């Protein structure tokens, strides 16, 4: 009887662990903490040179050409494909479906061990996991909702050209190599930055700003 009394709680504990296993392996909510700091004068000089060379961003939306600096004209998701062309869509789901054809090299691969957003049940216009493998994504709101802007090609992106300056509240980096640096441009003062590492998702509303507060709605340009 003593052995029976001992086995009952052990079996119950094992059953509880088994029941909890699916939750333990489910995709975790994003909670990465970025590195933050202040750019050096040399870094700022190099970045300003790159920004001076930026061109207007002309996107295709509903068959028409629009200058994103003038607004998105109702679009909710814009993507820059590896060729440098930019396309905008009415929803994140529509953008993801189009990108599967326009930028197949960025599609998730089973060899990478990554699962698709749709497969893990997170797919939809408000899901942070919509930022699939191969992309760097920014969202307008800190809960990964609102307008979504994404890139694949490296470079310096002046967010004012994309109608996203001081409007980014969350971001994800889903690439094989390299992270992303996000800067707040300040006249006559060092530019604060945060580094988003590969594989992480970040809420800018909880990312500490070097001089106090958070990085929410402070991003002016990024390097990737």
Secondary structure, DSSP 8 states (H G I E B T S, - for coil): -HHHHHHHHHHHHHHHHHHHHHHHHS--------EEEE--HHHHHHHHHHHHT----EEEETTEEEEGGG--TT-SEEEE-TTS-EEEESSHHHHHHHHHHHTGGGS--GGGT---TTTTT--STT-GGGS-TTEEEEESSTTS-S-EEEE-S-SEEEGGGGT-TTT--EEEEE-SS--EEEEE--TTS--EEEEE-TT-EEEGGGSB-TTSSB-TT---EEE-
